[in-house]
C-alpha cells in the first residue's frame, strides 16, 4: 500500500535541502584549528583549500543563476583577491569560512524570491539547466566536500566513530578512538566507556 507522504512544496524542499547541506558543511568546519585546516594528512588537499574551493564555486554557480552579468572563477569576490597560494593564518581561514556563509545566505535569499524553480538558468560551463537541478548540484557539492573534511579531521585527530555508532572494521580496532557526541551526558559517556573496555 502506498502512503501519501507530503514534504511540503518544491520551494520548501529546495530550501531545506540547501539548508541541510550548508549545516553539514559548517558543522564540519566549526572549531577547526589552523593546524587542522592546513594539514592535508598525506595528500594534497587541505581543509582550508577545500573550503576555499567550495566557497568559490558556490559564488560562481550563484552568479550564473542570478546575476545579469555572471562572474566566473576569475571574476568572483575572492577574499583578498584571487591568488594561487592561501594565506596560512587564522584571519584568512575565518575570511574563507565567512565567504562560504555569505554565499549560503545569498543562495537562500535569492531562492526565496524565485517563482519557477524549473526555469532554465545559465551554468558556467555553457548552456543552461533548471534552477532546481543547479541547487541540487550545489547542495551535493557542499555535502561531498563536508564529508571530505570530516575524513581529514578523523585522520588528523585519530578519531573513529561517535560513541555508539561504531561499525565492525574487522581488520582495524577502533577501541579507544571513539568521539563523544555533544548531546551525551557525562554519565552516559562513562557508562559507554566502561562497556567499551570489555570489547
PyMOL CGO cylinders between C-alpha atoms (Angstrom):
from pymol import cmd
from pymol.cgo import CYLINDER

trace = [
    CYLINDER, 0.00, 0.00, 0.00, 1.33, 3.44, -0.91, 0.3, 1, 1, 1, 1, 1, 1,
    CYLINDER, 1.33, 3.44, -0.91, 1.35, 6.16, 1.68, 0.3, 1, 1, 1, 1, 1, 1,
    CYLINDER, 1.35, 6.16, 1.68, 0.63, 9.78, 0.93, 0.3, 1, 1, 1, 1, 1, 1,
    CYLINDER, 0.63, 9.78, 0.93, 3.73, 11.47, 2.30, 0.3, 1, 1, 1, 1, 1, 1,
    CYLINDER, 3.73, 11.47, 2.30, 3.88, 15.21, 1.81, 0.3, 1, 1, 1, 1, 1, 1,
    CYLINDER, 3.88, 15.21, 1.81, 7.12, 17.03, 2.49, 0.3, 1, 1, 1, 1, 1, 1,
    CYLINDER, 7.12, 17.03, 2.49, 5.93, 20.47, 1.51, 0.3, 1, 1, 1, 1, 1, 1,
    CYLINDER, 5.93, 20.47, 1.51, 6.02, 22.41, -1.70, 0.3, 1, 1, 1, 1, 1, 1,
    CYLINDER, 6.02, 22.41, -1.70, 9.02, 22.39, -4.00, 0.3, 1, 1, 1, 1, 1, 1,
    CYLINDER, 9.02, 22.39, -4.00, 10.38, 25.67, -2.61, 0.3, 1, 1, 1, 1, 1, 1,
    CYLINDER, 10.38, 25.67, -2.61, 10.36, 24.27, 0.92, 0.3, 1, 1, 1, 1, 1, 1,
    CYLINDER, 10.36, 24.27, 0.92, 12.17, 21.14, -0.24, 0.3, 1, 1, 1, 1, 1, 1,
    CYLINDER, 12.17, 21.14, -0.24, 14.79, 23.13, -2.14, 0.3, 1, 1, 1, 1, 1, 1,
    CYLINDER, 14.79, 23.13, -2.14, 15.41, 25.45, 0.81, 0.3, 1, 1, 1, 1, 1, 1,
    CYLINDER, 15.41, 25.45, 0.81, 15.55, 22.53, 3.24, 0.3, 1, 1, 1, 1, 1, 1,
    CYLINDER, 15.55, 22.53, 3.24, 17.97, 20.59, 1.01, 0.3, 1, 1, 1, 1, 1, 1,
    CYLINDER, 17.97, 20.59, 1.01, 20.33, 23.54, 0.61, 0.3, 1, 1, 1, 1, 1, 1,
    CYLINDER, 20.33, 23.54, 0.61, 19.98, 24.38, 4.31, 0.3, 1, 1, 1, 1, 1, 1,
    CYLINDER, 19.98, 24.38, 4.31, 20.90, 20.84, 5.35, 0.3, 1, 1, 1, 1, 1, 1,
    CYLINDER, 20.90, 20.84, 5.35, 23.92, 20.81, 3.02, 0.3, 1, 1, 1, 1, 1, 1,
    CYLINDER, 23.92, 20.81, 3.02, 25.04, 24.13, 4.49, 0.3, 1, 1, 1, 1, 1, 1,
    CYLINDER, 25.04, 24.13, 4.49, 24.64, 22.85, 8.06, 0.3, 1, 1, 1, 1, 1, 1,
    CYLINDER, 24.64, 22.85, 8.06, 26.61, 19.72, 7.16, 0.3, 1, 1, 1, 1, 1, 1,
    CYLINDER, 26.61, 19.72, 7.16, 29.45, 21.83, 5.78, 0.3, 1, 1, 1, 1, 1, 1,
    CYLINDER, 29.45, 21.83, 5.78, 29.51, 24.41, 8.58, 0.3, 1, 1, 1, 1, 1, 1,
    CYLINDER, 29.51, 24.41, 8.58, 29.24, 21.71, 11.28, 0.3, 1, 1, 1, 1, 1, 1,
    CYLINDER, 29.24, 21.71, 11.28, 32.37, 20.07, 9.88, 0.3, 1, 1, 1, 1, 1, 1,
    CYLINDER, 32.37, 20.07, 9.88, 34.44, 23.26, 9.75, 0.3, 1, 1, 1, 1, 1, 1,
    CYLINDER, 34.44, 23.26, 9.75, 33.22, 24.71, 13.06, 0.3, 1, 1, 1, 1, 1, 1,
    CYLINDER, 33.22, 24.71, 13.06, 36.05, 24.79, 15.59, 0.3, 1, 1, 1, 1, 1, 1,
    CYLINDER, 36.05, 24.79, 15.59, 38.74, 23.67, 13.13, 0.3, 1, 1, 1, 1, 1, 1,
    CYLINDER, 38.74, 23.67, 13.13, 42.14, 24.91, 14.26, 0.3, 1, 1, 1, 1, 1, 1,
    CYLINDER, 42.14, 24.91, 14.26, 44.60, 26.48, 11.84, 0.3, 1, 1, 1, 1, 1, 1,
    CYLINDER, 44.60, 26.48, 11.84, 46.86, 23.44, 12.22, 0.3, 1, 1, 1, 1, 1, 1,
    CYLINDER, 46.86, 23.44, 12.22, 43.98, 21.16, 11.22, 0.3, 1, 1, 1, 1, 1, 1,
    CYLINDER, 43.98, 21.16, 11.22, 42.93, 23.48, 8.39, 0.3, 1, 1, 1, 1, 1, 1,
    CYLINDER, 42.93, 23.48, 8.39, 46.41, 23.37, 6.84, 0.3, 1, 1, 1, 1, 1, 1,
    CYLINDER, 46.41, 23.37, 6.84, 47.02, 19.61, 7.23, 0.3, 1, 1, 1, 1, 1, 1,
    CYLINDER, 47.02, 19.61, 7.23, 46.41, 17.55, 4.08, 0.3, 1, 1, 1, 1, 1, 1,
    CYLINDER, 46.41, 17.55, 4.08, 47.06, 14.30, 6.08, 0.3, 1, 1, 1, 1, 1, 1,
    CYLINDER, 47.06, 14.30, 6.08, 49.48, 12.95, 3.49, 0.3, 1, 1, 1, 1, 1, 1,
    CYLINDER, 49.48, 12.95, 3.49, 47.52, 14.14, 0.47, 0.3, 1, 1, 1, 1, 1, 1,
    CYLINDER, 47.52, 14.14, 0.47, 47.32, 17.40, -1.44, 0.3, 1, 1, 1, 1, 1, 1,
    CYLINDER, 47.32, 17.40, -1.44, 44.00, 18.88, -0.32, 0.3, 1, 1, 1, 1, 1, 1,
    CYLINDER, 44.00, 18.88, -0.32, 43.81, 20.77, 2.98, 0.3, 1, 1, 1, 1, 1, 1,
    CYLINDER, 43.81, 20.77, 2.98, 40.62, 21.79, 4.75, 0.3, 1, 1, 1, 1, 1, 1,
    CYLINDER, 40.62, 21.79, 4.75, 41.40, 25.43, 4.04, 0.3, 1, 1, 1, 1, 1, 1,
    CYLINDER, 41.40, 25.43, 4.04, 41.93, 24.67, 0.36, 0.3, 1, 1, 1, 1, 1, 1,
    CYLINDER, 41.93, 24.67, 0.36, 38.70, 22.66, 0.20, 0.3, 1, 1, 1, 1, 1, 1,
    CYLINDER, 38.70, 22.66, 0.20, 36.72, 25.40, 1.96, 0.3, 1, 1, 1, 1, 1, 1,
    CYLINDER, 36.72, 25.40, 1.96, 38.11, 27.97, -0.47, 0.3, 1, 1, 1, 1, 1, 1,
    CYLINDER, 38.11, 27.97, -0.47, 37.14, 25.73, -3.42, 0.3, 1, 1, 1, 1, 1, 1,
    CYLINDER, 37.14, 25.73, -3.42, 33.61, 25.20, -2.08, 0.3, 1, 1, 1, 1, 1, 1,
    CYLINDER, 33.61, 25.20, -2.08, 33.01, 28.90, -1.39, 0.3, 1, 1, 1, 1, 1, 1,
    CYLINDER, 33.01, 28.90, -1.39, 34.38, 29.93, -4.79, 0.3, 1, 1, 1, 1, 1, 1,
    CYLINDER, 34.38, 29.93, -4.79, 32.28, 27.52, -6.84, 0.3, 1, 1, 1, 1, 1, 1,
    CYLINDER, 32.28, 27.52, -6.84, 29.23, 28.36, -4.73, 0.3, 1, 1, 1, 1, 1, 1,
    CYLINDER, 29.23, 28.36, -4.73, 29.74, 32.01, -5.64, 0.3, 1, 1, 1, 1, 1, 1,
    CYLINDER, 29.74, 32.01, -5.64, 30.20, 31.17, -9.34, 0.3, 1, 1, 1, 1, 1, 1,
    CYLINDER, 30.20, 31.17, -9.34, 27.09, 28.98, -9.54, 0.3, 1, 1, 1, 1, 1, 1,
    CYLINDER, 27.09, 28.98, -9.54, 25.06, 31.66, -7.76, 0.3, 1, 1, 1, 1, 1, 1,
    CYLINDER, 25.06, 31.66, -7.76, 26.34, 34.40, -10.04, 0.3, 1, 1, 1, 1, 1, 1,
    CYLINDER, 26.34, 34.40, -10.04, 25.42, 32.44, -13.17, 0.3, 1, 1, 1, 1, 1, 1,
    CYLINDER, 25.42, 32.44, -13.17, 21.97, 31.60, -11.80, 0.3, 1, 1, 1, 1, 1, 1,
    CYLINDER, 21.97, 31.60, -11.80, 21.05, 35.10, -10.60, 0.3, 1, 1, 1, 1, 1, 1,
    CYLINDER, 21.05, 35.10, -10.60, 23.34, 37.90, -11.84, 0.3, 1, 1, 1, 1, 1, 1,
    CYLINDER, 23.34, 37.90, -11.84, 22.60, 39.78, -15.07, 0.3, 1, 1, 1, 1, 1, 1,
    CYLINDER, 22.60, 39.78, -15.07, 26.31, 39.71, -15.84, 0.3, 1, 1, 1, 1, 1, 1,
    CYLINDER, 26.31, 39.71, -15.84, 27.61, 36.41, -14.37, 0.3, 1, 1, 1, 1, 1, 1,
    CYLINDER, 27.61, 36.41, -14.37, 31.12, 36.28, -12.93, 0.3, 1, 1, 1, 1, 1, 1,
    CYLINDER, 31.12, 36.28, -12.93, 33.26, 33.20, -13.49, 0.3, 1, 1, 1, 1, 1, 1,
    CYLINDER, 33.26, 33.20, -13.49, 36.13, 31.90, -11.34, 0.3, 1, 1, 1, 1, 1, 1,
    CYLINDER, 36.13, 31.90, -11.34, 38.49, 34.79, -12.07, 0.3, 1, 1, 1, 1, 1, 1,
    CYLINDER, 38.49, 34.79, -12.07, 35.83, 37.45, -11.54, 0.3, 1, 1, 1, 1, 1, 1,
    CYLINDER, 35.83, 37.45, -11.54, 34.20, 36.33, -8.31, 0.3, 1, 1, 1, 1, 1, 1,
    CYLINDER, 34.20, 36.33, -8.31, 34.53, 38.09, -4.95, 0.3, 1, 1, 1, 1, 1, 1,
    CYLINDER, 34.53, 38.09, -4.95, 37.65, 36.31, -3.64, 0.3, 1, 1, 1, 1, 1, 1,
    CYLINDER, 37.65, 36.31, -3.64, 38.65, 37.38, -0.12, 0.3, 1, 1, 1, 1, 1, 1,
    CYLINDER, 38.65, 37.38, -0.12, 41.88, 39.32, -0.61, 0.3, 1, 1, 1, 1, 1, 1,
    CYLINDER, 41.88, 39.32, -0.61, 41.65, 38.79, -4.38, 0.3, 1, 1, 1, 1, 1, 1,
    CYLINDER, 41.65, 38.79, -4.38, 42.31, 35.70, -6.50, 0.3, 1, 1, 1, 1, 1, 1,
    CYLINDER, 42.31, 35.70, -6.50, 45.66, 34.16, -5.58, 0.3, 1, 1, 1, 1, 1, 1,
    CYLINDER, 45.66, 34.16, -5.58, 47.49, 30.91, -6.25, 0.3, 1, 1, 1, 1, 1, 1,
    CYLINDER, 47.49, 30.91, -6.25, 48.51, 30.32, -2.63, 0.3, 1, 1, 1, 1, 1, 1,
    CYLINDER, 48.51, 30.32, -2.63, 46.44, 30.60, 0.50, 0.3, 1, 1, 1, 1, 1, 1,
    CYLINDER, 46.44, 30.60, 0.50, 47.46, 32.79, 3.40, 0.3, 1, 1, 1, 1, 1, 1,
    CYLINDER, 47.46, 32.79, 3.40, 48.23, 30.38, 6.29, 0.3, 1, 1, 1, 1, 1, 1,
    CYLINDER, 48.23, 30.38, 6.29, 46.66, 32.49, 9.06, 0.3, 1, 1, 1, 1, 1, 1,
    CYLINDER, 46.66, 32.49, 9.06, 43.67, 32.27, 11.40, 0.3, 1, 1, 1, 1, 1, 1,
    CYLINDER, 43.67, 32.27, 11.40, 42.36, 35.51, 9.89, 0.3, 1, 1, 1, 1, 1, 1,
    CYLINDER, 42.36, 35.51, 9.89, 42.43, 34.12, 6.34, 0.3, 1, 1, 1, 1, 1, 1,
    CYLINDER, 42.43, 34.12, 6.34, 40.72, 30.88, 7.46, 0.3, 1, 1, 1, 1, 1, 1,
    CYLINDER, 40.72, 30.88, 7.46, 37.98, 32.94, 9.14, 0.3, 1, 1, 1, 1, 1, 1,
    CYLINDER, 37.98, 32.94, 9.14, 37.65, 35.07, 5.98, 0.3, 1, 1, 1, 1, 1, 1,
    CYLINDER, 37.65, 35.07, 5.98, 37.19, 31.99, 3.78, 0.3, 1, 1, 1, 1, 1, 1,
    CYLINDER, 37.19, 31.99, 3.78, 34.60, 30.44, 6.12, 0.3, 1, 1, 1, 1, 1, 1,
    CYLINDER, 34.60, 30.44, 6.12, 32.73, 33.76, 6.30, 0.3, 1, 1, 1, 1, 1, 1,
    CYLINDER, 32.73, 33.76, 6.30, 32.80, 33.86, 2.47, 0.3, 1, 1, 1, 1, 1, 1,
    CYLINDER, 32.80, 33.86, 2.47, 31.05, 30.49, 2.39, 0.3, 1, 1, 1, 1, 1, 1,
    CYLINDER, 31.05, 30.49, 2.39, 28.44, 31.73, 4.87, 0.3, 1, 1, 1, 1, 1, 1,
    CYLINDER, 28.44, 31.73, 4.87, 27.79, 34.85, 2.77, 0.3, 1, 1, 1, 1, 1, 1,
    CYLINDER, 27.79, 34.85, 2.77, 27.37, 32.68, -0.30, 0.3, 1, 1, 1, 1, 1, 1,
    CYLINDER, 27.37, 32.68, -0.30, 24.94, 30.42, 1.54, 0.3, 1, 1, 1, 1, 1, 1,
    CYLINDER, 24.94, 30.42, 1.54, 22.92, 33.46, 2.65, 0.3, 1, 1, 1, 1, 1, 1,
    CYLINDER, 22.92, 33.46, 2.65, 22.85, 34.80, -0.94, 0.3, 1, 1, 1, 1, 1, 1,
    CYLINDER, 22.85, 34.80, -0.94, 21.60, 31.44, -2.20, 0.3, 1, 1, 1, 1, 1, 1,
    CYLINDER, 21.60, 31.44, -2.20, 18.78, 31.27, 0.36, 0.3, 1, 1, 1, 1, 1, 1,
    CYLINDER, 18.78, 31.27, 0.36, 17.74, 34.91, -0.17, 0.3, 1, 1, 1, 1, 1, 1,
    CYLINDER, 17.74, 34.91, -0.17, 17.71, 34.51, -3.95, 0.3, 1, 1, 1, 1, 1, 1,
    CYLINDER, 17.71, 34.51, -3.95, 15.75, 31.25, -3.83, 0.3, 1, 1, 1, 1, 1, 1,
    CYLINDER, 15.75, 31.25, -3.83, 13.07, 32.77, -1.60, 0.3, 1, 1, 1, 1, 1, 1,
    CYLINDER, 13.07, 32.77, -1.60, 12.20, 35.23, -4.37, 0.3, 1, 1, 1, 1, 1, 1,
    CYLINDER, 12.20, 35.23, -4.37, 12.06, 32.65, -7.20, 0.3, 1, 1, 1, 1, 1, 1,
    CYLINDER, 12.06, 32.65, -7.20, 8.67, 31.63, -8.52, 0.3, 1, 1, 1, 1, 1, 1,
    CYLINDER, 8.67, 31.63, -8.52, 9.68, 29.00, -11.08, 0.3, 1, 1, 1, 1, 1, 1,
    CYLINDER, 9.68, 29.00, -11.08, 12.32, 26.50, -9.95, 0.3, 1, 1, 1, 1, 1, 1,
    CYLINDER, 12.32, 26.50, -9.95, 12.16, 24.77, -13.34, 0.3, 1, 1, 1, 1, 1, 1,
    CYLINDER, 12.16, 24.77, -13.34, 13.24, 27.92, -15.16, 0.3, 1, 1, 1, 1, 1, 1,
    CYLINDER, 13.24, 27.92, -15.16, 16.47, 27.30, -17.10, 0.3, 1, 1, 1, 1, 1, 1,
    CYLINDER, 16.47, 27.30, -17.10, 19.42, 29.28, -15.79, 0.3, 1, 1, 1, 1, 1, 1,
    CYLINDER, 19.42, 29.28, -15.79, 22.88, 29.61, -17.33, 0.3, 1, 1, 1, 1, 1, 1,
    CYLINDER, 22.88, 29.61, -17.33, 25.73, 27.49, -15.99, 0.3, 1, 1, 1, 1, 1, 1,
    CYLINDER, 25.73, 27.49, -15.99, 29.42, 28.34, -16.06, 0.3, 1, 1, 1, 1, 1, 1,
    CYLINDER, 29.42, 28.34, -16.06, 30.39, 25.57, -18.49, 0.3, 1, 1, 1, 1, 1, 1,
    CYLINDER, 30.39, 25.57, -18.49, 27.92, 26.84, -21.12, 0.3, 1, 1, 1, 1, 1, 1,
    CYLINDER, 27.92, 26.84, -21.12, 24.30, 26.03, -21.74, 0.3, 1, 1, 1, 1, 1, 1,
    CYLINDER, 24.30, 26.03, -21.74, 21.58, 26.07, -19.11, 0.3, 1, 1, 1, 1, 1, 1,
    CYLINDER, 21.58, 26.07, -19.11, 19.91, 23.85, -16.53, 0.3, 1, 1, 1, 1, 1, 1,
    CYLINDER, 19.91, 23.85, -16.53, 16.71, 24.11, -14.49, 0.3, 1, 1, 1, 1, 1, 1,
    CYLINDER, 16.71, 24.11, -14.49, 17.35, 26.07, -11.31, 0.3, 1, 1, 1, 1, 1, 1,
    CYLINDER, 17.35, 26.07, -11.31, 16.21, 23.14, -9.20, 0.3, 1, 1, 1, 1, 1, 1,
    CYLINDER, 16.21, 23.14, -9.20, 18.95, 20.99, -10.77, 0.3, 1, 1, 1, 1, 1, 1,
    CYLINDER, 18.95, 20.99, -10.77, 21.57, 23.67, -10.15, 0.3, 1, 1, 1, 1, 1, 1,
    CYLINDER, 21.57, 23.67, -10.15, 20.53, 23.84, -6.48, 0.3, 1, 1, 1, 1, 1, 1,
    CYLINDER, 20.53, 23.84, -6.48, 20.83, 20.05, -6.27, 0.3, 1, 1, 1, 1, 1, 1,
    CYLINDER, 20.83, 20.05, -6.27, 24.35, 20.24, -7.74, 0.3, 1, 1, 1, 1, 1, 1,
    CYLINDER, 24.35, 20.24, -7.74, 25.38, 22.96, -5.29, 0.3, 1, 1, 1, 1, 1, 1,
    CYLINDER, 25.38, 22.96, -5.29, 23.93, 21.11, -2.28, 0.3, 1, 1, 1, 1, 1, 1,
    CYLINDER, 23.93, 21.11, -2.28, 25.64, 17.87, -3.34, 0.3, 1, 1, 1, 1, 1, 1,
    CYLINDER, 25.64, 17.87, -3.34, 28.92, 19.75, -3.80, 0.3, 1, 1, 1, 1, 1, 1,
    CYLINDER, 28.92, 19.75, -3.80, 28.72, 21.21, -0.29, 0.3, 1, 1, 1, 1, 1, 1,
    CYLINDER, 28.72, 21.21, -0.29, 27.84, 17.86, 1.29, 0.3, 1, 1, 1, 1, 1, 1,
    CYLINDER, 27.84, 17.86, 1.29, 30.51, 15.96, -0.69, 0.3, 1, 1, 1, 1, 1, 1,
    CYLINDER, 30.51, 15.96, -0.69, 33.28, 18.26, 0.48, 0.3, 1, 1, 1, 1, 1, 1,
    CYLINDER, 33.28, 18.26, 0.48, 31.90, 18.30, 4.05, 0.3, 1, 1, 1, 1, 1, 1,
    CYLINDER, 31.90, 18.30, 4.05, 32.43, 14.53, 4.04, 0.3, 1, 1, 1, 1, 1, 1,
    CYLINDER, 32.43, 14.53, 4.04, 35.95, 15.00, 2.72, 0.3, 1, 1, 1, 1, 1, 1,
    CYLINDER, 35.95, 15.00, 2.72, 36.67, 17.47, 5.54, 0.3, 1, 1, 1, 1, 1, 1,
    CYLINDER, 36.67, 17.47, 5.54, 35.18, 15.05, 8.07, 0.3, 1, 1, 1, 1, 1, 1,
    CYLINDER, 35.18, 15.05, 8.07, 37.53, 12.30, 6.84, 0.3, 1, 1, 1, 1, 1, 1,
    CYLINDER, 37.53, 12.30, 6.84, 40.58, 14.60, 7.00, 0.3, 1, 1, 1, 1, 1, 1,
    CYLINDER, 40.58, 14.60, 7.00, 39.68, 15.60, 10.56, 0.3, 1, 1, 1, 1, 1, 1,
    CYLINDER, 39.68, 15.60, 10.56, 39.15, 11.97, 11.61, 0.3, 1, 1, 1, 1, 1, 1,
    CYLINDER, 39.15, 11.97, 11.61, 42.61, 11.07, 10.30, 0.3, 1, 1, 1, 1, 1, 1,
    CYLINDER, 42.61, 11.07, 10.30, 44.27, 14.17, 11.78, 0.3, 1, 1, 1, 1, 1, 1,
    CYLINDER, 44.27, 14.17, 11.78, 42.61, 13.68, 15.17, 0.3, 1, 1, 1, 1, 1, 1,
    CYLINDER, 42.61, 13.68, 15.17, 42.96, 9.89, 15.22, 0.3, 1, 1, 1, 1, 1, 1,
    CYLINDER, 42.96, 9.89, 15.22, 39.22, 9.52, 15.69, 0.3, 1, 1, 1, 1, 1, 1,
    CYLINDER, 39.22, 9.52, 15.69, 36.86, 6.78, 14.64, 0.3, 1, 1, 1, 1, 1, 1,
    CYLINDER, 36.86, 6.78, 14.64, 33.07, 6.91, 15.11, 0.3, 1, 1, 1, 1, 1, 1,
    CYLINDER, 33.07, 6.91, 15.11, 30.86, 8.65, 17.65, 0.3, 1, 1, 1, 1, 1, 1,
    CYLINDER, 30.86, 8.65, 17.65, 30.16, 6.56, 20.74, 0.3, 1, 1, 1, 1, 1, 1,
    CYLINDER, 30.16, 6.56, 20.74, 27.51, 4.01, 19.92, 0.3, 1, 1, 1, 1, 1, 1,
    CYLINDER, 27.51, 4.01, 19.92, 27.92, 4.34, 16.14, 0.3, 1, 1, 1, 1, 1, 1,
    CYLINDER, 27.92, 4.34, 16.14, 30.88, 2.04, 15.67, 0.3, 1, 1, 1, 1, 1, 1,
    CYLINDER, 30.88, 2.04, 15.67, 30.93, -0.35, 12.77, 0.3, 1, 1, 1, 1, 1, 1,
    CYLINDER, 30.93, -0.35, 12.77, 32.92, -3.54, 12.76, 0.3, 1, 1, 1, 1, 1, 1,
    CYLINDER, 32.92, -3.54, 12.76, 36.07, -2.82, 10.81, 0.3, 1, 1, 1, 1, 1, 1,
    CYLINDER, 36.07, -2.82, 10.81, 37.21, -6.47, 11.00, 0.3, 1, 1, 1, 1, 1, 1,
    CYLINDER, 37.21, -6.47, 11.00, 40.85, -5.59, 10.50, 0.3, 1, 1, 1, 1, 1, 1,
    CYLINDER, 40.85, -5.59, 10.50, 41.03, -2.23, 12.31, 0.3, 1, 1, 1, 1, 1, 1,
    CYLINDER, 41.03, -2.23, 12.31, 40.39, -1.85, 16.01, 0.3, 1, 1, 1, 1, 1, 1,
    CYLINDER, 40.39, -1.85, 16.01, 38.52, 1.36, 16.75, 0.3, 1, 1, 1, 1, 1, 1,
    CYLINDER, 38.52, 1.36, 16.75, 38.55, 0.85, 20.52, 0.3, 1, 1, 1, 1, 1, 1,
    CYLINDER, 38.55, 0.85, 20.52, 39.81, 3.99, 22.26, 0.3, 1, 1, 1, 1, 1, 1,
    CYLINDER, 39.81, 3.99, 22.26, 39.28, 6.19, 19.21, 0.3, 1, 1, 1, 1, 1, 1,
    CYLINDER, 39.28, 6.19, 19.21, 35.59, 6.97, 19.61, 0.3, 1, 1, 1, 1, 1, 1,
    CYLINDER, 35.59, 6.97, 19.61, 34.25, 10.50, 19.71, 0.3, 1, 1, 1, 1, 1, 1,
    CYLINDER, 34.25, 10.50, 19.71, 31.83, 11.56, 22.41, 0.3, 1, 1, 1, 1, 1, 1,
    CYLINDER, 31.83, 11.56, 22.41, 28.83, 13.28, 20.80, 0.3, 1, 1, 1, 1, 1, 1,
    CYLINDER, 28.83, 13.28, 20.80, 27.89, 16.70, 22.18, 0.3, 1, 1, 1, 1, 1, 1,
    CYLINDER, 27.89, 16.70, 22.18, 24.47, 15.54, 23.36, 0.3, 1, 1, 1, 1, 1, 1,
    CYLINDER, 24.47, 15.54, 23.36, 25.85, 12.72, 25.55, 0.3, 1, 1, 1, 1, 1, 1,
    CYLINDER, 25.85, 12.72, 25.55, 25.87, 13.35, 29.31, 0.3, 1, 1, 1, 1, 1, 1,
    CYLINDER, 25.87, 13.35, 29.31, 28.92, 12.60, 31.49, 0.3, 1, 1, 1, 1, 1, 1,
    CYLINDER, 28.92, 12.60, 31.49, 27.06, 9.64, 32.97, 0.3, 1, 1, 1, 1, 1, 1,
    CYLINDER, 27.06, 9.64, 32.97, 26.15, 8.20, 29.56, 0.3, 1, 1, 1, 1, 1, 1,
    CYLINDER, 26.15, 8.20, 29.56, 29.73, 8.65, 28.33, 0.3, 1, 1, 1, 1, 1, 1,
    CYLINDER, 29.73, 8.65, 28.33, 31.20, 6.95, 31.41, 0.3, 1, 1, 1, 1, 1, 1,
    CYLINDER, 31.20, 6.95, 31.41, 28.77, 4.04, 31.01, 0.3, 1, 1, 1, 1, 1, 1,
    CYLINDER, 28.77, 4.04, 31.01, 29.64, 3.67, 27.33, 0.3, 1, 1, 1, 1, 1, 1,
    CYLINDER, 29.64, 3.67, 27.33, 33.38, 3.84, 28.04, 0.3, 1, 1, 1, 1, 1, 1,
    CYLINDER, 33.38, 3.84, 28.04, 33.07, 1.12, 30.74, 0.3, 1, 1, 1, 1, 1, 1,
    CYLINDER, 33.07, 1.12, 30.74, 31.26, -1.16, 28.29, 0.3, 1, 1, 1, 1, 1, 1,
    CYLINDER, 31.26, -1.16, 28.29, 33.80, -0.41, 25.52, 0.3, 1, 1, 1, 1, 1, 1,
    CYLINDER, 33.80, -0.41, 25.52, 36.68, -1.56, 27.75, 0.3, 1, 1, 1, 1, 1, 1,
    CYLINDER, 36.68, -1.56, 27.75, 35.28, -5.08, 27.60, 0.3, 1, 1, 1, 1, 1, 1,
    CYLINDER, 35.28, -5.08, 27.60, 35.10, -5.30, 23.81, 0.3, 1, 1, 1, 1, 1, 1,
]
cmd.load_cgo(trace, "trace")
